[in-house]
């Protein structure tokens, strides 16, 4: 049973060559960038002269950082 539970926590991080805590740190960083992109997009929706390319730039950065992980 313990092995099955352990596998739930380490199998996916290992598939992208990370430890559990390394994966946690990367996922936290990724989430913070998504929140920033969402804030920029929402602000841009109300004030279209602000953050004209910020959200799309962040999304592009995230894609480039994750595109071929674990391959």
Backbone torsions as a table, in degrees:
resi	resn	phi	psi	omega
1	UNK	NA	-46.1	-179.6
2	UNK	-60.9	-37.4	179.6
3	UNK	-64.0	-41.4	178.9
4	UNK	-63.7	-43.1	178.6
5	UNK	-65.1	-44.3	177.9
6	UNK	-58.6	-43.5	-179.9
7	UNK	-60.0	-37.2	178.4
8	UNK	-58.6	-34.0	-176.7
9	UNK	-89.1	-21.5	-174.2
10	UNK	-114.8	-16.0	-175.4
11	UNK	-63.3	-51.9	-179.2
12	UNK	-66.1	-48.5	177.3
13	UNK	-55.2	-39.3	178.5
14	UNK	-64.0	-31.9	-178.9
15	UNK	-67.9	-17.7	175.4
16	UNK	-114.7	25.1	175.8
17	UNK	57.6	44.8	177.8
18	UNK	-132.2	158.2	171.3
19	UNK	-83.3	172.0	177.4
20	UNK	-58.2	-48.8	-177.3
21	UNK	-72.5	-33.4	174.6
22	UNK	-63.8	-40.5	178.1
23	UNK	-67.3	-38.7	178.0
24	UNK	-61.8	-43.8	179.6
25	UNK	-63.8	-44.6	179.7
26	UNK	-64.1	-43.5	179.8
27	UNK	-64.1	-37.2	176.6
28	UNK	-65.9	-43.5	176.1
29	UNK	-61.2	-44.5	-179.8
30	UNK	-60.0	-45.2	179.7
31	UNK	-62.8	-40.1	179.5
32	UNK	-63.6	-37.4	177.3
33	UNK	-68.4	-37.2	176.5
34	UNK	-64.7	-41.7	176.7
35	UNK	-61.0	-41.8	178.7
36	UNK	-63.3	-43.2	178.0
37	UNK	-62.8	-42.1	179.4
38	UNK	-63.8	-42.7	178.2
39	UNK	-61.6	-44.6	179.7
40	UNK	-63.3	-42.5	-179.6
41	UNK	-65.9	-41.7	179.5
42	UNK	-66.5	-42.8	176.9
43	UNK	-62.4	-43.2	179.0
44	UNK	-62.1	-34.5	178.7
45	UNK	-61.8	-36.3	-177.9
46	UNK	-89.0	-39.6	-178.4
47	UNK	-123.2	81.8	-169.8
48	UNK	-62.7	-11.3	178.1
49	UNK	-84.8	-5.5	177.6
50	UNK	-106.1	147.7	173.4
51	UNK	52.2	46.6	-175.4
52	UNK	-61.2	-33.6	-177.9
53	UNK	-125.5	4.0	-173.3
54	UNK	-61.3	-51.1	-177.3
55	UNK	-61.8	-45.3	-178.8
56	UNK	-66.8	-34.3	177.0
57	UNK	-65.1	-41.5	178.8
58	UNK	-65.1	-44.1	179.0
59	UNK	-61.5	-41.4	177.7
60	UNK	-61.4	-44.6	178.2
61	UNK	-59.7	-44.7	-179.8
62	UNK	-64.2	-41.3	177.9
63	UNK	-60.9	-46.8	-178.7
64	UNK	-63.0	-36.1	180.0
65	UNK	-72.5	-24.7	-173.4
66	UNK	-112.7	-10.4	-169.8
67	UNK	-52.4	-49.4	-175.1
68	UNK	-116.5	27.2	179.6
69	UNK	-65.3	136.0	175.3
70	UNK	77.1	10.8	179.8
71	UNK	-104.7	NA	NA
